Amino acid sequence: MTGRAGRYIWIICGLAMLSACAGGDYRPVRDTPVRIDPPYKVRGTTYVPAAEPTYDMLGYASWYGSESGNRTANGERFRAKWITAAHTSLPLPSYVEVTALDTGRTILVRVNDRGPFAGRGRVIDLSRGAAEQLGIRAQGHAAVRVRFVDPPEKDRERLRKGKPASDRPRVAERTLVNLRAQLRAVGL
């Protein structure tokens, strides 16, 4: 078959093949509805998701990336290069500010998955893209501060599209010294 009809058949076949590669019925990337799941148990530990508008925690972040293409706990497709994270109890989705305590670099991250479930003191698992943006990918894990935030719609939209949010100011060294001391004081 040649001409216009032949081209349409090729286009339709191509689209059909691409849709077959999509690999599942994933939830669209959006901020509603916000889910607060019931309590759940992993490896003998019970986690209780809750709205925590004052969440502000010191601990360690690690990162994950080989799960690209899998479904997140929010039902979205996991994309390793996007600026996302996993948290044990914050609503899905949520937005957090993550600060690396060694450099003071701060980024905005969209939480759309559950974890981390291993490692003493781990408070968040970052996607590979978030770990790269924060500058901790080579380390594997790093001391961080994680704070729940309500960012402007412009930043939310960028993160929903897989792009980094606006740059955030670095934290002052005097503040970092204080945060590191607090982390040591609790034995982490």
C-alpha positions in Angstrom: 0.0 0.0 0.0 1.4 3.4 -0.9 0.5 7.0 -0.5 -1.5 8.7 2.3 -3.4 5.5 3.4 -0.1 3.6 3.7 1.4 6.2 5.9 -1.6 6.2 8.2 -1.3 2.5 8.6 2.3 2.8 9.6 1.6 5.6 12.1 -1.3 3.5 13.7 1.0 0.4 13.9 3.8 2.5 15.4 1.4 4.0 18.0 0.1 0.6 18.9 3.6 -0.8 19.4 4.5 2.2 21.6 1.4 1.8 23.7 2.3 -1.9 24.2 5.6 -0.9 25.6 4.0 1.4 28.2 3.8 -1.7 30.5 0.8 -1.0 32.6 -2.0 1.1 33.8 -0.1 3.8 35.7 -1.8 6.6 37.6 -1.3 10.0 35.9 1.3 12.3 37.5 -0.9 14.8 39.4 -1.2 16.1 42.9 -4.8 15.0 43.6 -6.1 13.1 45.3 -3.7 13.2 48.1 -3.5 9.7 49.7 -3.0 8.9 53.4 -2.9 5.2 53.4 -3.8 3.0 56.4 -1.0 1.7 58.7 1.1 -1.0 57.1 3.8 -3.4 58.2 7.2 -4.1 56.6 9.8 -6.5 58.1 8.0 -6.4 61.5 7.8 -2.6 61.7 4.5 -0.8 61.5 4.3 2.5 59.7 1.4 5.0 60.2 1.0 7.4 57.3 -0.3 10.8 58.4 -0.5 14.5 57.3 2.5 16.1 59.1 2.7 19.8 58.0 5.4 20.4 60.6 7.5 17.4 59.6 11.2 18.4 60.0 13.6 15.4 60.4 17.4 14.8 60.5 18.8 11.5 59.3 20.2 9.9 56.2 19.1 9.8 52.6 20.0 7.0 50.2 19.0 6.7 46.6 17.5 4.1 44.2 17.3 4.0 40.4 17.3 0.4 39.1 13.6 0.2 39.6 12.8 2.5 36.7 9.6 1.5 35.0 8.0 0.0 38.1 4.9 1.4 39.8 5.4 3.7 42.8 3.2 3.4 45.9 1.3 6.3 44.5 0.5 4.3 41.4 2.7 6.4 39.1 5.4 5.0 36.9 8.8 5.3 38.6 11.2 7.3 36.6 14.8 7.2 38.0 15.9 10.5 36.4 13.0 12.5 37.9 13.3 14.4 41.2 11.2 12.1 43.4 11.5 10.3 46.7 10.1 7.6 48.9 9.1 8.2 52.5 7.5 5.8 55.0 4.6 8.0 56.3 4.1 11.3 54.5 0.9 11.6 52.3 1.3 10.7 48.6 2.1 12.9 46.9 3.9 15.4 49.2 6.7 17.9 48.7 9.8 18.1 50.9 12.9 20.2 51.0 16.0 18.1 51.4 19.3 19.6 52.5 22.6 17.8 52.4 24.3 18.5 55.7 27.8 18.3 54.3 27.4 21.0 51.6 24.2 23.0 52.5 22.8 22.3 49.1 19.0 22.2 49.2 16.5 20.8 46.7 12.8 20.4 46.4 11.5 16.8 45.9 8.1 15.3 45.1 7.4 12.2 47.4 5.4 9.6 45.5 6.6 6.3 46.9 7.1 4.4 50.2 10.4 3.6 51.8 13.2 3.5 53.0 12.7 0.2 55.0 16.3 -0.6 55.8 19.3 1.2 57.4 19.5 2.8 60.7 18.6 6.5 60.6 17.4 6.6 57.0 14.5 9.0 56.6 14.2 9.3 52.8 15.1 7.4 49.6 15.8 9.7 46.7 15.5 8.8 43.0 18.7 8.8 41.1 17.8 12.2 39.6 17.2 13.7 43.0 20.5 12.2 44.4 22.4 13.7 41.4 20.7 17.1 41.9 21.6 17.1 45.7 25.1 16.0 44.9 25.0 12.7 46.9 24.9 10.1 44.1 28.5 9.1 44.4 28.3 8.8 48.1 25.4 6.4 48.1 23.9 8.0 51.2 24.4 11.3 53.1 23.3 13.1 56.2 20.2 15.3 55.4 17.5 17.5 56.8 14.0 16.7 55.4 11.2 19.3 55.8 7.6 19.2 54.6 6.9 22.2 52.4 4.1 23.7 50.4 5.9 25.0 47.3 4.5 27.4 44.7 2.5 25.8 41.8 5.3 26.7 39.3 7.7 24.4 41.2 5.1 21.7 41.6 4.4 21.7 37.9 8.1 21.4 37.0 8.5 18.4 39.4 5.3 16.7 38.0 6.9 17.0 34.5 10.2 15.4 35.7 12.1 18.7 35.8 14.0 20.2 38.8 12.2 23.0 40.8 13.7 26.4 41.1 17.1 26.7 42.7 16.9 27.0 46.5 19.5 29.0 48.6 22.2 27.0 50.3 22.0 26.7 54.1 24.6 28.8 56.0 27.6 27.0 57.5 26.7 28.1 61.0 23.2 26.4 60.7 24.8 23.3 59.2 27.2 23.0 62.2 24.2 23.1 64.5 22.2 20.5 62.5 25.2 18.1 62.4 25.6 18.5 66.1 21.9 17.6 66.6 22.3 14.5 64.4 25.4 13.4 66.5 23.5 14.1 69.7 20.9 11.4 68.8 23.6 8.9 68.0 23.4 9.1 64.2 
